[in-house]
Amino acid sequence: MAETLSSLDELKGAVDGTDVPAAAAFDATPREPVRDALGRSYATGKRKDAVARVWIKPGSGKVTVNGKAMDAYFARPVLQMILRQPFTVAGVDGEFDVMATVKGGGLSGQAGAVKHGISKALQLYEPSLRGALKAAGFLTRDSRVVERKKYGRAKARKSFQFSKR
């Protein structure tokens, strides 16, 4: 358990770092890369109802989603741009091959899920990329989901038409 501080002077000493207990000291060990036996990094990305399992490994920049090329699976250029954002921000365009499987949701949610998975896998493969990806907000899971329908209502918030007579 942590030590209890009984005066403001002890608190000031703990904040300044002059009298910090060993348990409260910050451990500044660098992060280690997380890779499997085949030299890949794995991460799970989520967005809306979509869940993506993503593996990255060094390569020529080929992206495969559910066994199809990125251009075939995500036909809209906006969705392809979303998938390329983590590589652009990290400055590693065309250096990694991506293999992803996605389930659930629509195409927009699936693209967001793959982007989240790529970002997490990149920072696991190369921990030095974490700062750029975190600053861009790519490591944070977007928690917005569709609001559920309520009883006595037409949709989540819309009511039926009111009739006075």
LOTORTI-923312 format. One record per residue (C-alpha): residue in three letters; x, y negated, z negated. Coordinates in steps of 0.05 Angstrom, whole numbers, plus 5000, padded with zeros to 4 digits. Example, Ala and Ser with C-alpha at 12.3 -4.5 7.8 and 13.67 -1.06 7.14 Angstrom:
2
<atom res="ALA" X="5246" Y="5090" Z="4844"/>
<atom res="SER" X="5273" Y="5021" Z="4857"/>
//
This chain:
165
<atom res="MET" X="5000" Y="5000" Z="5000"/>
<atom res="ALA" X="5021" Y="4928" Z="5010"/>
<atom res="GLU" X="5047" Y="4888" Z="4951"/>
<atom res="THR" X="5000" Y="4838" Z="4920"/>
<atom res="LEU" X="5023" Y="4766" Z="4919"/>
<atom res="SER" X="5007" Y="4728" Z="4855"/>
<atom res="SER" X="5029" Y="4657" Z="4872"/>
<atom res="LEU" X="5035" Y="4610" Z="4931"/>
<atom res="ASP" X="5111" Y="4610" Z="4925"/>
<atom res="GLU" X="5112" Y="4685" Z="4937"/>
<atom res="LEU" X="5066" Y="4677" Z="4996"/>
<atom res="LYS" X="5111" Y="4622" Z="5025"/>
<atom res="GLY" X="5171" Y="4667" Z="5017"/>
<atom res="ALA" X="5135" Y="4724" Z="5052"/>
<atom res="VAL" X="5116" Y="4678" Z="5110"/>
<atom res="ASP" X="5186" Y="4648" Z="5117"/>
<atom res="GLY" X="5216" Y="4718" Z="5118"/>
<atom res="THR" X="5261" Y="4705" Z="5059"/>
<atom res="ASP" X="5229" Y="4757" Z="5015"/>
<atom res="VAL" X="5193" Y="4805" Z="5061"/>
<atom res="PRO" X="5182" Y="4877" Z="5036"/>
<atom res="ALA" X="5210" Y="4932" Z="5080"/>
<atom res="ALA" X="5141" Y="4958" Z="5099"/>
<atom res="ALA" X="5119" Y="4890" Z="5125"/>
<atom res="ALA" X="5182" Y="4878" Z="5167"/>
<atom res="PHE" X="5169" Y="4876" Z="5242"/>
<atom res="ASP" X="5197" Y="4934" Z="5280"/>
<atom res="ALA" X="5229" Y="4904" Z="5344"/>
<atom res="THR" X="5246" Y="4970" Z="5379"/>
<atom res="PRO" X="5237" Y="4964" Z="5455"/>
<atom res="ARG" X="5182" Y="5004" Z="5488"/>
<atom res="GLU" X="5202" Y="5069" Z="5521"/>
<atom res="PRO" X="5176" Y="5089" Z="5591"/>
<atom res="VAL" X="5123" Y="5144" Z="5590"/>
<atom res="ARG" X="5131" Y="5192" Z="5648"/>
<atom res="ASP" X="5113" Y="5265" Z="5660"/>
<atom res="ALA" X="5158" Y="5321" Z="5687"/>
<atom res="LEU" X="5143" Y="5298" Z="5759"/>
<atom res="GLY" X="5165" Y="5226" Z="5745"/>
<atom res="ARG" X="5093" Y="5199" Z="5745"/>
<atom res="SER" X="5057" Y="5155" Z="5695"/>
<atom res="TYR" X="4983" Y="5166" Z="5680"/>
<atom res="ALA" X="4930" Y="5119" Z="5655"/>
<atom res="THR" X="4855" Y="5114" Z="5650"/>
<atom res="GLY" X="4820" Y="5051" Z="5674"/>
<atom res="LYS" X="4748" Y="5032" Z="5661"/>
<atom res="ARG" X="4700" Y="4979" Z="5687"/>
<atom res="LYS" X="4624" Y="4978" Z="5680"/>
<atom res="ASP" X="4603" Y="5051" Z="5687"/>
<atom res="ALA" X="4664" Y="5071" Z="5729"/>
<atom res="VAL" X="4722" Y="5111" Z="5701"/>
<atom res="ALA" X="4787" Y="5119" Z="5740"/>
<atom res="ARG" X="4844" Y="5168" Z="5728"/>
<atom res="VAL" X="4907" Y="5138" Z="5758"/>
<atom res="TRP" X="4976" Y="5168" Z="5771"/>
<atom res="ILE" X="5033" Y="5125" Z="5797"/>
<atom res="LYS" X="5102" Y="5146" Z="5821"/>
<atom res="PRO" X="5157" Y="5111" Z="5861"/>
<atom res="GLY" X="5143" Y="5113" Z="5935"/>
<atom res="SER" X="5124" Y="5073" Z="5996"/>
<atom res="GLY" X="5061" Y="5039" Z="5969"/>
<atom res="LYS" X="5009" Y="5090" Z="5993"/>
<atom res="VAL" X="4944" Y="5086" Z="5954"/>
<atom res="THR" X="4898" Y="5146" Z="5953"/>
<atom res="VAL" X="4829" Y="5143" Z="5920"/>
<atom res="ASN" X="4788" Y="5208" Z="5914"/>
<atom res="GLY" X="4830" Y="5240" Z="5969"/>
<atom res="LYS" X="4819" Y="5183" Z="6018"/>
<atom res="ALA" X="4864" Y="5125" Z="6038"/>
<atom res="MET" X="4848" Y="5059" Z="6003"/>
<atom res="ASP" X="4824" Y="5028" Z="6069"/>
<atom res="ALA" X="4775" Y="5084" Z="6080"/>
<atom res="TYR" X="4747" Y="5087" Z="6009"/>
<atom res="PHE" X="4744" Y="5012" Z="5996"/>
<atom res="ALA" X="4725" Y="4983" Z="6064"/>
<atom res="ARG" X="4714" Y="4911" Z="6040"/>
<atom res="PRO" X="4778" Y="4869" Z="6040"/>
<atom res="VAL" X="4759" Y="4838" Z="5973"/>
<atom res="LEU" X="4761" Y="4907" Z="5939"/>
<atom res="GLN" X="4828" Y="4923" Z="5972"/>
<atom res="MET" X="4855" Y="4856" Z="5946"/>
<atom res="ILE" X="4832" Y="4874" Z="5876"/>
<atom res="LEU" X="4872" Y="4939" Z="5879"/>
<atom res="ARG" X="4935" Y="4903" Z="5902"/>
<atom res="GLN" X="4933" Y="4849" Z="5848"/>
<atom res="PRO" X="4972" Y="4887" Z="5794"/>
<atom res="PHE" X="5030" Y="4900" Z="5843"/>
<atom res="THR" X="5031" Y="4828" Z="5866"/>
<atom res="VAL" X="5032" Y="4800" Z="5795"/>
<atom res="ALA" X="5086" Y="4849" Z="5773"/>
<atom res="GLY" X="5126" Y="4836" Z="5836"/>
<atom res="VAL" X="5131" Y="4909" Z="5857"/>
<atom res="ASP" X="5093" Y="4908" Z="5923"/>
<atom res="GLY" X="5103" Y="4973" Z="5962"/>
<atom res="GLU" X="5146" Y="5007" Z="5910"/>
<atom res="PHE" X="5095" Y="5055" Z="5880"/>
<atom res="ASP" X="5048" Y="5108" Z="5907"/>
<atom res="VAL" X="4981" Y="5112" Z="5873"/>
<atom res="MET" X="4935" Y="5173" Z="5867"/>
<atom res="ALA" X="4868" Y="5158" Z="5834"/>
<atom res="THR" X="4803" Y="5194" Z="5822"/>
<atom res="VAL" X="4742" Y="5152" Z="5805"/>
<atom res="LYS" X="4673" Y="5172" Z="5780"/>
<atom res="GLY" X="4611" Y="5132" Z="5763"/>
<atom res="GLY" X="4587" Y="5062" Z="5779"/>
<atom res="GLY" X="4588" Y="5027" Z="5846"/>
<atom res="LEU" X="4645" Y="5006" Z="5891"/>
<atom res="SER" X="4659" Y="4940" Z="5855"/>
<atom res="GLY" X="4662" Y="4974" Z="5787"/>
<atom res="GLN" X="4705" Y="5030" Z="5815"/>
<atom res="ALA" X="4754" Y="4979" Z="5845"/>
<atom res="GLY" X="4759" Y="4944" Z="5777"/>
<atom res="ALA" X="4770" Y="5011" Z="5742"/>
<atom res="VAL" X="4826" Y="5030" Z="5790"/>
<atom res="LYS" X="4858" Y="4962" Z="5780"/>
<atom res="HIS" X="4855" Y="4970" Z="5704"/>
<atom res="GLY" X="4885" Y="5040" Z="5710"/>
<atom res="ILE" X="4941" Y="5017" Z="5756"/>
<atom res="SER" X="4959" Y="4960" Z="5709"/>
<atom res="LYS" X="4962" Y="5007" Z="5649"/>
<atom res="ALA" X="5002" Y="5059" Z="5687"/>
<atom res="LEU" X="5052" Y="5006" Z="5712"/>
<atom res="GLN" X="5066" Y="4981" Z="5642"/>
<atom res="LEU" X="5075" Y="5053" Z="5618"/>
<atom res="TYR" X="5123" Y="5068" Z="5676"/>
<atom res="GLU" X="5163" Y="5003" Z="5669"/>
<atom res="PRO" X="5151" Y="4969" Z="5601"/>
<atom res="SER" X="5186" Y="4905" Z="5625"/>
<atom res="LEU" X="5125" Y="4892" Z="5670"/>
<atom res="ARG" X="5078" Y="4888" Z="5610"/>
<atom res="GLY" X="5087" Y="4813" Z="5598"/>
<atom res="ALA" X="5066" Y="4793" Z="5669"/>
<atom res="LEU" X="5007" Y="4842" Z="5670"/>
<atom res="LYS" X="4983" Y="4821" Z="5601"/>
<atom res="ALA" X="4988" Y="4747" Z="5617"/>
<atom res="ALA" X="4945" Y="4758" Z="5679"/>
<atom res="GLY" X="4894" Y="4795" Z="5636"/>
<atom res="PHE" X="4898" Y="4861" Z="5673"/>
<atom res="LEU" X="4910" Y="4904" Z="5612"/>
<atom res="THR" X="4846" Y="4882" Z="5578"/>
<atom res="ARG" X="4785" Y="4925" Z="5591"/>
<atom res="ASP" X="4727" Y="4883" Z="5617"/>
<atom res="SER" X="4673" Y="4904" Z="5567"/>
<atom res="ARG" X="4614" Y="4873" Z="5604"/>
<atom res="VAL" X="4562" Y="4927" Z="5621"/>
<atom res="VAL" X="4490" Y="4924" Z="5645"/>
<atom res="GLU" X="4441" Y="4907" Z="5589"/>
<atom res="ARG" X="4390" Y="4961" Z="5576"/>
<atom res="LYS" X="4316" Y="4954" Z="5593"/>
<atom res="LYS" X="4271" Y="4938" Z="5533"/>
<atom res="TYR" X="4202" Y="4968" Z="5523"/>
<atom res="GLY" X="4144" Y="4921" Z="5538"/>
<atom res="ARG" X="4186" Y="4883" Z="5589"/>
<atom res="ALA" X="4195" Y="4889" Z="5664"/>
<atom res="LYS" X="4271" Y="4890" Z="5660"/>
<atom res="ALA" X="4323" Y="4876" Z="5607"/>
<atom res="ARG" X="4298" Y="4805" Z="5595"/>
<atom res="LYS" X="4243" Y="4792" Z="5646"/>
<atom res="SER" X="4172" Y="4796" Z="5619"/>
<atom res="PHE" X="4109" Y="4815" Z="5656"/>
<atom res="GLN" X="4067" Y="4757" Z="5683"/>
<atom res="PHE" X="4027" Y="4725" Z="5628"/>
<atom res="SER" X="3952" Y="4720" Z="5639"/>
<atom res="LYS" X="3912" Y="4676" Z="5593"/>
<atom res="ARG" X="3844" Y="4702" Z="5619"/>
//
